[in-house]
Amino acid sequence: MNTDLTSLKPALVWKHFAAMTQIPRPSFHEEKIRRYVLDVARSLGLECREDAAHNVYVRKPASKGMENRAGVILQAHLDMVPQKNNDKKFDFLKDPIRAYVDGDWVTADGTTLGADNGIGAAAILAVLEDDTLEHGPLEALFTATEETGMAGAFGLKKGLLKGDILLNLDSETEGELYVGCAGGLDANIRFRSVPEPTPARNYTAAIVAVKGLKGGHSGIQIVCQRANANKLLFRLLRRWTAAHDLLLCSVDGGGLRNAIPREAFAVFGVPAETAGDVCERCRAFAVEIVEEFKYTEPNLQMTLNKIEWVEWVLDPVTMQSLVGALVGLPNGVLAMSHAVEGLVETSSNLASVKFGAEGIVVTTSQRSSVESAKRYAAQTVEAVLRLSGAEVAHSDGYPGWSPDPDSYLLHVTEQCYERLFAVKPKVRAIHAGLECGLFLEKYPELDMVSFGPTLRGVHSPDERLEIATVQKFWDLLCAVVGSL
């Protein structure tokens, strides 16, 4: 297993990315990666600081004779999504990512790689370090906690940025330039419940697991129509509650608000005399689901195993309300765009279901490139859950970014790409939450484009980065910076 990323090209980019894999940086725990960026900037003698929202800002003066060029802002976020396989022992607050070369790709051993958006941040550091590049005034903006609410972009103050051109380096397909994105918001739901003692009659306890799903980014991969582990689990529970005296003890499904759940688990009990029928129903349901998702989820697994009995169970009324609500909750692609062919317009993701001391906490995420459709999707989710007696609170959300086909930056970037690679890039909008919409609220005159190398499986342990596209990404970045 080749773990030496520093031997890859371009050397400066991979040097910084390799260093970043050794620094824990899940959302809200970015202290060490901020220190790394500031240390690099200080070692280069560059002006740098951390703002109140924990964004890191660096300024690099223009090359001699280019002081009057347009000011350019290079932007990426510092946090990463902490996802691992269920059988992987890993502490994202302490352990370094074990990245390695796998053929034409760089991936990680059982965890997310952090190339989203570590490779963008590494490229910015490489630009700051490279003294051979000729450029106008440069600013680097490394934002905080993008993956769990875009706190850094929300907290960005007016007046900090001086340039009128911003290159967002948080896209995931080489050869594509992004000029628009979806807005989004989250629904945070709570079912209040008081655990009840297990009935005295003879019950059999078991744990059912849904595993082996692909998961992925809940914006980018939602169009793939992959299975959602939470939805599958509650479809199964709904079938059982309709036929048996089911007792639900706990559920642990999904995790991050912006990841399609790959795994979900439920502990339950049924009368001993019906346990055999429950097993048969599970097997029959598994056969149905494997057939239903045979094209998108070839590794789907559903298992059922007996366990020791537990002392407390969910009260029947709350159980019926929870199961009914989550079966009926909108999920997946809700509408396709009429403005951009092939673009998802509106979607919803049932991200996580967790049992805790204060009740059952459910998180969903709604996205849309149309503001009214985003609000309606959120209202639909809220209506279903309130009918089931749940408490629902929405996040403030974040705005979308409307495409500007007359963008000067877009034309320059297109020309640079065609000159470098003799083909035209594709110009797209993305069904994901880039920070660009929030930047426009503070700096409405910004001209923006987003691009990056090719990433696959982001927000999941299958995340991988295509090595050859990093060189192309770097070449394009240097060409655009030098041409503006």
N, C-alpha and C positions, 0 to 999 in steps of 0.2 A: 504494500500500500504506500503510494508516494504522497507524503504529507508536506513536501517542500514546495509551497506555493511561490516562493521568492524566485524560483528558477523560470517562472512563466513571464511572458511579455504582454504588455509593457511593464518593465521592471518596477518603476516607481509606483504604479497603481497597485500591483500585486504585493509590493513590500508593505504598503499601508494596509491593504486588506488583510494580509496574513497577520499583521500586528493586531488588527481589530478583532479577529477571531479569538484571540487570547484574552480579550477584555469582556467580562460579563456586562451586558447592556440591554436587558429587557426593559420595557417601558417602566418609568418611575424609578429606575435604578441605573441611571446614566452618568453617575458622578465620575466614574473612572474613565469613561470614554470622552467626557468633556475635558477632563484633565489631560488626556492624551492629545486631543486636538489643540488645546491651549499651549501645551508644551512644545508641540511641533511648530506652531506659529511663533512662539517666543524664540525658539532656537533659530528661526529664519529672520529674526529681527522685525517681525511684522506687528502692526497694531492689532490688538485682539482684546476681547472682553466677553464676559458672560452677562446676559441681561437678567431681569427679574423673573422672566418666564423660563430661564435655564437654556435659552438659545445661546449658541456661541457665534460671535461675529468676528471676522478677520478681514483686514483691508490690505491689499497689495498694490503699491503705487504702479502707475503706468510705466511701460518701457520708455526709454529716452526718445523723445520726438513724437510720442503717441499720447501725450497728456491730454490732448483735445479730442481724443476719440470718445465714443459713447461709453458710459459706465456700464459694466456688466456685473450682474449678481449671479453667482453659482450657488445652487441650493440643493441640499439633501437632508434627510433626517438621521439622527444618531441611534435611535432605539431599534430593537428587533423583536419579532414575534417569538416567544419561547414555547415551542411545541416539540414533543418527543414521542417516540413510540412507547406504548404502555409498559413494555418489558425492559425499557432502557432506564438504568439508574443514572440520573443526571441532575445536578443542581445548577440552574441557570444563573443563580446569584454568585456562584463560586467557580464553577468548572469552565474551562476554555472549550470552545467548539473544536471538535476533532475533524477538521476539514482535510479532504484528500482528493487527488486527481483520479477520476474514473473515466478513462478513455478521453473523449472530447470535452468532458465536463468536470467541474469541481463541485463536490457535494459534501455532506457531513455524515458522520456515523450515528444514525438513529435520532438525529435532532434537526431542527431548522439550521440552515447555514448562516443566515444573517446577511446574505448578499442583498436582500431587501432591507435597508437601503445602504448597506455597508459598502457596496461597490461604488455607489455614487459618491459617498463621503470620501472614499479612498481616492477617487479620481480628482476631487476638489483639492485634497491635500497634495496630490501629485502636481497639479497646476501651480499651487502655491510654492512648491519646492523647486520646480523646473525653471532654471534661470536661462534656458535657451529659448523659451517661448517669448514672442513679441506680442504685446497686448496693450489695450487701453487700461484705464483704471478698473481694478477688479475688487469685488467684495465677495466674501464667502459667508453664507448663512447656513449654519448647521442647527436644524430645529429639534426641539425636544418632544418626546412622547407623542409622536405622530400616530403610532399604531393603536393607541387607546384614547382617542378623542382629540388629537391634534392640539394639545395644550400649548405647545410652543408657538404654533402659528396663531392661535387665538390670542396669546399674550404678547405677540409682537407689537411694539409701539410705533406710532407714526414718527417719522423724522429720523429713524435709525439708518435706513437704506437711502443711498444717494443716487444709485443708477436707475435708469428707466427700462433696462432690459434684464430679464431673468431667465436663466436656463435651469429648469427643474430636472434633476438627474435621477428621477424615481420611476422611470418606465421600464418595461420588462420584455420588449421585443425589438431586437435590432432591426433597423430598416424601416421603422415606423416612427413618425413624429406625431406627438399628441398635442392637440390644441383645444381640448375641452374635457371636462370630467363631470361625473355625477356628484350631486350633493347627497347628504345622508343624515340620519339621526337614529338614535337607539331608543328602545323601550325597555325600561327596567321594571320588572313585574315581581310582585310578592303575593304568595298565597299564605295567609295566616293559618296556622294549624297547631293543635295541641296533641302531641303523641298520646296514644292510648295503650294500655297494657295488652299484650297478646292474649286473645281468648284462651280459656282453659282447654277447649276441645283439641283433638289431635290434628295438628297442622304439619305439613311438610314445607320446609323453607328451601329456597333455591335462588340462584343468581342467574339472570339472563344477560348475555353480552352481545352487542352488535359491534363487530370489528372488521378491519381490513379494507375500509373505505378509503378513497383517494383524498377526500377533503379538499383543501386548497383555499385560495382567497375568495371571500364571499362576494366580491364584486367581479373580479376577473374571471373566475372559474364558474360563476353561477350559470353562465350560458351553456356550459357543458352538461347541465341537467344531471349532475351527480347526486347520489343518494345522500340524504341528511340522516345521520345516525339517530338523532333525537326523534325525528319523525317516524323512522322505522320502529324504534323501540315503543313509542306510544301507539302506533298502529297495532302492534302485537298486544300490548296491555289492554287496548280497547276490545280486542277480540276475546281476551280472557275474561275481562270484567263482565262482558255480556253473557258469558256461559258458566261462570264459576263464582263462588264466594271468595273472591280474591282479597288478600290483605297486602297492601303495598308498604314496604318498610323504608326504602330509600331509592333515590335515582341519582346517578352521577353521569351526566351527558354533556359532551362538548367542553368548551372552555372559553376561547377568546371571541369577542363580539364580531371580529372581522374574518373569522375562519369558519368554513363549512365543517360541521362536526364529523370526525372520522370514527369516533367510538362513543358508545353509551352503555351504561350498566344499570340494572334494576335488581334490588333484592325484594322478594315477595314471598307470600305464603299462600297455600291452598289446602283445603281439607285433604287429609291423607288419602281418603278413598277416591279422590279425583285427580291425584297427582299423575297417574298414568295417562289420563286423557289430556292433561295439560302438556305433557311431553309430546304426545302425538300431534296436538295442535301446533306446537312450536315447530316441529319438524315439517309439518305441512306448510306453515307460513314461510319457513325458510326456503322451501322449494319454490314457492310462488315468488318470493322476493328475488331470489337468485335469477329466476327466469325474467322477471320484470326489469332488472338492471344488468342483464348479461352483457350488454354492449358498453356500459359506462363503468360498471363496478365488478370486474372479473374476479376480484379477490374477496368479495363480501363473505363474511362469516357470521353465523348466528349460533351461539352455544348456550346450553342450559345445564347447570350443575347443582346438585344438592349441597347445602351448607348447614352448619349448626344454626339452630333456631335463635331468633333475636327476641328481646323482651318488649320492644315497643313497635307499634305500627301506626300508620296514618289513619285518621278517622275516615269512615266510609264516605261521608258527604264531600269532604275535601278531595278525597281520591277520585271520586266520580267527576267532580268539577275540573280537576287538573287534567285527567286523561281526556275528557271531552274537549276541553279548550285546546290542548296541544295537538290533538288530532285535527281539529277544525281550523287551526291557525294557518293563514296564508304563508306559503314558503316557496322560494325559488323565483323563477322569472314570472313577473306579473304582466309585463307589457314590453313589446319591442318598439324601437324608435321608428317613426315615419320620416324623420329628418336625415338620419344617417343609417344607411343599409347595414344590417347585421349587428347593430348596436343594441344592447339591452337598454331599455328606457327606465324601467322600474322593477325592483325586486325586493324580496324580504328573506331574511335568514334567521331561523330558529337556532341561535348560537349556543346557548347553554341552559342546562337545567340542573340545579344543585339543591340538595337538602341540607339545611343547617339549623342551628339553634333557634333562629328567629323565624323559621318557616321555610318555604320553598321559594327559591329565587330563580327567575327565568329572565334571560336576556335575548332580545331580538334586535336586528339591525335592518333598517329600511333605506334604500337608495333610489334616487331618480335624477335624471337630467332635466326633469320638468318639476319646478318647485311645487306646483299645486298637486301633482301626482305623488310627490314624496309625502306631502301632508296627508293625502287621502290614504296612502298605504299605511301610514302610522295610525290613522283613525280606524282603519279596518282592523288592525291588530288590537288596538285598544278596545274596540267594541266587543270583539269575541271574548277577550279576557275579563272585561268588566261584567259581562253577562254571566261569567263563571265565578264572580265574587272576588276577583283578584284586585289588588291595588296596582295602578299603572302610573309611572312617571316617565316622561320623555326627557332626553338630553336636549341641550340647546341646538344640537346639530351643526352642520357646516354647509355653506353654499356650494353650488356647482360653479363651473367655469364655462362660459359660452364661447364657442369657437369664433375666431376672427379671421376669415379667409383673406383679408387684405393686410395681415400682419407683416410688417417689415422684417421682423426676426424670422418668421416662417419662411419668407422668400430667400433670405440669406442662408438659412440652414438647408433648405432644399437645394440651392445652388452648390453649397459646399459638399453635400452628400453626392450629388450627381457628378461633380468634378472628381471626387475621390474614388467613387466605385462604379461609375459609368452606368448607373441605373437610377431611376427616380425613386425616392422614398415614398412610402404610403403615409398619407395624412389622415389621422384618425382622432376620434374622441374615445374616451375610456369609461367604462361603467365601474369606476372605483373612485375613492376619495383622495385626490391629490390636494395638496395644501394651497394650490394656486388660487382657488376661489376666495380663500381667506386673505391671501396677500392683496387681492384686488380691492377688498373692503378697506384696507389701510392705505394702499397705494394704487388708486384707480387708473393711473396712467401707465402702469407696467405693461410691457409687451413681453409675452411669455411663450415658450415652447418647452415641451418635456420629451426627453429621449433617454435611452439607456441600452445596455447589452441585453442579451436574451437570458431570461430566467424562466424556470419551469417549477411547478409545485410549490410556489411561495406559500408561506404560512402553514406549511406542513413539513414533516421529516423527509419528504421527497424533494425538497427544494434543491435545485441545482443550477449552476451558472455555466453557460457555454463559453469555453475558453477563447475560441477564435473571435467571438463577437466583442470581447473586452478590448482587443486591439482596435477594432473598427470603431467602437464607441469612443475610445481615446483619440483616435485620429480625427473623428468628426468634431469632438469637443475642442481640440486644439485649433482646427481649421475655423470653426465658428468664432471662437474667442479672438483669433488673429484677424478675422475678416471684418468684424463689426467696427 
